Amino acid sequence: MLIRTQRSNCKSQNMKNKLVHSILVFVLITGCFPSTVIAQKTQINPLNLSYRFRPETNEISRREAADPTMIVFKNEYYLFASKTGGYWHSTNLADWKLIETDQIPTEDYAPTAVVIGDIIYFMASSSVNCPIYKSSDPKSGKWELVSDKFPIAATDPSFFLDDDNRLYLYWGCSNKDPIMGIELDVANNFMPIGKPDSLIFANPLQNGWENPGDFNELTHQAPWIEGAMMIKYNGRYYLEYAGPGTEYLSYSDAIYESDSPLGKFHLAKNNPMAYKPAGFINGIGHGSVFKDNYGNYWHIGSMSISVKHPFERRLGLHPVFFDSDNVMHSYTAYGDYPFVLPDKKLKSEADWQIPWMLLSYKKPVTVSSQLTDHPAENAVNEDARTYWSAKTGEKGEWLMVNLKGKCTVNAIQVNFAEQDVKLYGRQKNCSYKYLLEYSIDGKKWKTLSDKSQNESDTPHDYIEFAKPVTAAFIRITNMAMPDGKFAISGLRVFGKGEGSIPQKVTEFKAIRSADKRVVDLKWKSVDKAVGYNISFGTKPDKLYLNYMVYGTNTQIIRSLNASLGYYFRIEAFNENGISEKSEVVHVE
């Protein structure tokens, strides 16, 4: 049953008149989701932002944004990221507008921002004298210099304002040096107070997640430890840091805890706190945690593509929770499927989930043309690092997915790839124009979404349909490209199939190797399962880490803390839903 309602996207009075839009109420089906009613708008990762092309004409053309800081200023959201030529503004975490400016160093890496009173203060990485800027009107793009005499060369800086209005700075980006911290004197142009403290040192022999490699397999290389960020909750300080390297699928954020903003810190047992090593797009490191207008916490971090260049990256958003023991954890299960953008305080991970499954994984694909090295099946293989490319970028190139049966289609994400693109820097009038259609028989087609007049830069376009459709085929047809060939890394279709959900996984086993950072998981394959989600943690009731796999019944995980015991649980999923969870297994 579908019911239209109206809601305001913003809680405060000064925002209530800015945006009122229709949203959807869906009755959740029984199975892995409770039979209840939700009324939400949805979002998906990677975020559909106007990621800028790098300006260096001597390199392969590629998009990039990373190292994000999100702040809430006057009940609206401002997102700063590396190499953007500006920053983004939103009232609802769904619709983003780029604010271009040349008054702050938007070409420097790892920007940080903090709200003090009615002013935003800004800093970015610098090898000398990190300048500090301020703005009381960030929508205008106007900023003023506060100081260019800061005496510390702070790489990956991060501000933290404590409850007592004392300000701290954390920084560090090295495969040798630690994460550092110091208090700043706001009244004295943000000058440091005292000497810096060394707070976090890499320990890859103990912490499996710190070992480099897509799968933490490069155990003889030193990790890059960087991207510090502090948050306080219930009087407890959580110091976040990223590793082992931004180009890896294993890129994640772990945390240390303390009773003081400058330590002494001890390693939290739930690590990495933000962890997404598998799925369509991976990595969620060097992020920031913020609280939205309804009291929900979120983590926004850097997600890796890293094909054209190690720094080819995108941004991803996931909810954060603190349990009754104040254990901080980011919820990343099905973390690149559609999720709720709440208009209220979420109580649990289940409130965040949408009962839409992926319908397009490895389904038969037909195309108008293809390059040999970029075949059609790459558009549905759930790997952002590979893609299908047509032979041209001309109008009329198309791709069709056979869903192999009638399905309810609720949303589609179109992830474009840059094949033979030669664009550099921020582009004007950069847009993808296309037509989405659906069919029951593959012969008679109806329009699903007409983007032939699109003028926005939407490299990861996401369309949630006001009225779901029944379809067996989905087709996308090119109308115009900004440059290069018509290429797609993921035509991802979400909704529900008409079949049954998978059976519960049995014979689930976990074997820890001599290297206690590593566990080998095996289970009996489930008939008609598309994939599996593994949840694990250091206590049976705190399985906060998630690892998604497709098309296999084994998985090696190398991200464990060598000194802790772990608990594991698994569930199977397909186009129709998610199975009952398995029994929990334990390894010492």
Secondary structure as the mmCIF struct_conf table of DSSP 4:
data_model
#
loop_
_struct_conf.conf_type_id
_struct_conf.id
_struct_conf.beg_label_comp_id
_struct_conf.beg_label_asym_id
_struct_conf.beg_label_seq_id
_struct_conf.end_label_comp_id
_struct_conf.end_label_asym_id
_struct_conf.end_label_seq_id
STRN STRN1 LEU A 2 SER A 8
BEND BEND1 ASN A 9 ASN A 9
BEND BEND2 LYS A 11 SER A 12
HELX_RH_AL_P HELX_RH_AL_P1 GLN A 13 LYS A 16
TURN_TY1_P TURN_TY1_P1 ASN A 17 LYS A 18
STRN STRN2 VAL A 20 VAL A 27
HELX_LH_PP_P HELX_LH_PP_P1 LEU A 28 ILE A 29
BEND BEND3 THR A 30 PHE A 33
BEND BEND4 SER A 35 SER A 35
STRN STRN3 VAL A 37 GLN A 43
BEND BEND5 ASN A 45 PRO A 46
HELX_LH_PP_P HELX_LH_PP_P2 TYR A 51 TYR A 51
STRN STRN4 ARG A 52 PHE A 53
HELX_LH_PP_P HELX_LH_PP_P3 ARG A 54 ARG A 54
TURN_TY1_P TURN_TY1_P2 THR A 57 ASN A 58
BEND BEND6 GLU A 59 GLU A 59
STRN STRN5 ARG A 63 GLU A 64
BEND BEND7 ASP A 67 ASP A 67
STRN STRN6 THR A 69 PHE A 73
TURN_TY1_P TURN_TY1_P3 LYS A 74 ASN A 75
STRN STRN7 GLU A 76 PHE A 80
TURN_TY1_P TURN_TY1_P4 SER A 82 LYS A 83
BEND BEND8 GLY A 85 GLY A 85
STRN STRN8 GLY A 86 SER A 90
BEND BEND9 THR A 91 ASP A 95
STRN STRN9 LYS A 97 GLU A 100
BEND BEND10 ASP A 102 ILE A 104
TURN_TY1_P TURN_TY1_P5 THR A 106 GLU A 107
BEND BEND11 ASP A 108 ALA A 110
STRN STRN10 THR A 112 ILE A 116
TURN_TY1_P TURN_TY1_P6 GLY A 117 ASP A 118
STRN STRN11 ILE A 119 MET A 123
BEND BEND12 SER A 127 VAL A 128
STRN STRN12 ILE A 132 SER A 135
BEND BEND13 SER A 136 SER A 136
HELX_RH_3T_P HELX_RH_3T_P1 PRO A 138 SER A 140
TURN_TY1_P TURN_TY1_P7 GLY A 141 GLY A 141
STRN STRN13 GLU A 144 SER A 147
BEND BEND14 ASP A 148 ASP A 148
BEND BEND15 ILE A 152 ILE A 152
BEND BEND16 THR A 155 ASP A 156
STRN STRN14 SER A 158 LEU A 161
TURN_TY1_P TURN_TY1_P8 ASP A 163 ASP A 164
BEND BEND17 ASN A 165 ASN A 165
STRN STRN15 LEU A 167 TRP A 171
STRN STRN16 CYS A 173 SER A 174
BEND BEND18 ASN A 175 ASP A 177
HELX_LH_PP_P HELX_LH_PP_P4 PRO A 178 PRO A 178
STRN STRN17 ILE A 179 ASP A 185
HELX_RH_3T_P HELX_RH_3T_P2 VAL A 186 ASN A 188
TURN_TY1_P TURN_TY1_P9 ASN A 189 PHE A 190
STRN STRN18 MET A 191 ILE A 200
TURN_TY1_P TURN_TY1_P10 PRO A 204 GLN A 206
STRN STRN19 ASN A 207 ASN A 207
HELX_RH_3T_P HELX_RH_3T_P3 GLY A 208 GLU A 210
BEND BEND19 ASN A 211 ASN A 211
BEND BEND20 GLY A 213 GLY A 213
TURN_TY1_P TURN_TY1_P11 ASP A 214 PHE A 215
BEND BEND21 ASN A 216 ASN A 216
TURN_TY1_P TURN_TY1_P12 THR A 219 HIS A 220
BEND BEND22 GLN A 221 GLN A 221
HELX_LH_PP_P HELX_LH_PP_P5 ALA A 222 TRP A 224
STRN STRN20 ILE A 225 TYR A 233
TURN_TY1_P TURN_TY1_P13 ASN A 234 GLY A 235
STRN STRN21 ARG A 236 GLY A 243
BEND BEND23 PRO A 244 PRO A 244
TURN_TY1_P TURN_TY1_P14 THR A 246 GLU A 247
BEND BEND24 TYR A 248 TYR A 248
TURN_TY1_P TURN_TY1_P15 LEU A 249 SER A 250
STRN STRN22 SER A 252 SER A 258
BEND BEND25 ASP A 259 SER A 260
TURN_TY1_P TURN_TY1_P16 PRO A 261 LEU A 262
STRN STRN23 HIS A 266 LEU A 267
BEND BEND26 LYS A 269 ASN A 270
BEND BEND27 PRO A 272 MET A 273
STRN STRN24 ALA A 274 ALA A 274
BEND BEND28 ALA A 278 ILE A 281
STRN STRN25 ASN A 282 LYS A 291
TURN_TY1_P TURN_TY1_P17 ASN A 293 TYR A 294
BEND BEND29 GLY A 295 GLY A 295
STRN STRN26 TYR A 297 SER A 304
BEND BEND30 VAL A 307 HIS A 309
TURN_TY1_P TURN_TY1_P18 PRO A 310 PHE A 311
STRN STRN27 ARG A 313 PHE A 322
TURN_TY1_P TURN_TY1_P19 SER A 324 ASP A 325
STRN STRN28 MET A 328 SER A 330
TURN_TY1_P TURN_TY1_P20 ALA A 333 ASP A 336
BEND BEND31 TYR A 337 TYR A 337
STRN STRN29 PHE A 339 LEU A 341
BEND BEND32 ASP A 343 LYS A 344
BEND BEND33 SER A 348 SER A 348
HELX_RH_3T_P HELX_RH_3T_P4 GLU A 349 TRP A 352
STRN STRN30 GLN A 353 GLN A 353
BEND BEND34 PRO A 355 PRO A 355
STRN STRN31 MET A 357 LEU A 358
TURN_TY1_P TURN_TY1_P21 TYR A 361 LYS A 362
STRN STRN32 VAL A 365 VAL A 367
BEND BEND35 SER A 368 SER A 368
STRN STRN33 LEU A 371 LEU A 371
TURN_TY1_P TURN_TY1_P22 THR A 372 ASP A 373
STRN STRN34 HIS A 374 HIS A 374
HELX_RH_3T_P HELX_RH_3T_P5 ALA A 376 VAL A 380
BEND BEND36 ASN A 381 GLU A 382
TURN_TY1_P TURN_TY1_P23 ALA A 384 ARG A 385
STRN STRN35 TRP A 388 SER A 389
BEND BEND37 LYS A 391 LYS A 391
TURN_TY1_P TURN_TY1_P24 LYS A 395 GLY A 396
STRN STRN36 TRP A 398 PHE A 416
STRN STRN37 GLN A 419 GLN A 419
BEND BEND38 ASP A 420 ASP A 420
STRN STRN38 GLY A 425 GLY A 425
BEND BEND39 ARG A 426 ARG A 426
HELX_LH_PP_P HELX_LH_PP_P6 GLN A 427 GLN A 427
TURN_TY1_P TURN_TY1_P25 LYS A 428 ASN A 429
STRN STRN39 LYS A 433 SER A 439
BEND BEND40 ILE A 440 LYS A 444
STRN STRN40 LYS A 446 ASP A 450
TURN_TY1_P TURN_TY1_P26 SER A 452 GLN A 453
BEND BEND41 SER A 456 SER A 456
TURN_TY1_P TURN_TY1_P27 PRO A 459 PRO A 459
STRN STRN41 HIS A 460 ALA A 480
BEND BEND42 PRO A 482 GLY A 484
STRN STRN42 LYS A 485 LYS A 485
STRN STRN43 ALA A 487 GLY A 497
BEND BEND43 GLU A 498 GLY A 499
HELX_LH_PP_P HELX_LH_PP_P7 SER A 500 VAL A 505
BEND BEND44 GLU A 507 GLU A 507
STRN STRN44 LYS A 509 ARG A 512
BEND BEND45 ALA A 514 ASP A 515
TURN_TY1_P TURN_TY1_P28 LYS A 516 ARG A 517
STRN STRN45 VAL A 519 LYS A 522
HELX_LH_PP_P HELX_LH_PP_P8 LYS A 524 VAL A 526
TURN_TY1_P TURN_TY1_P29 ASP A 527 LYS A 528
STRN STRN46 GLY A 531 GLY A 537
BEND BEND46 THR A 538 LYS A 539
TURN_TY1_P TURN_TY1_P30 PRO A 540 ASP A 541
STRN STRN47 LEU A 545 TYR A 550
BEND BEND47 GLY A 551 GLY A 551
BEND BEND48 ASN A 553 ASN A 553
STRN STRN48 THR A 554 ILE A 557
STRN STRN49 ASN A 561 ASN A 561
TURN_TY1_P TURN_TY1_P31 ALA A 562 SER A 563
BEND BEND49 LEU A 564 LEU A 564
STRN STRN50 TYR A 566 ASN A 574
TURN_TY1_P TURN_TY1_P32 GLU A 575 ASN A 576
STRN STRN51 GLY A 577 ILE A 578
HELX_LH_PP_P HELX_LH_PP_P9 SER A 579 VAL A 584
STRN STRN52 VAL A 585 VAL A 587
#
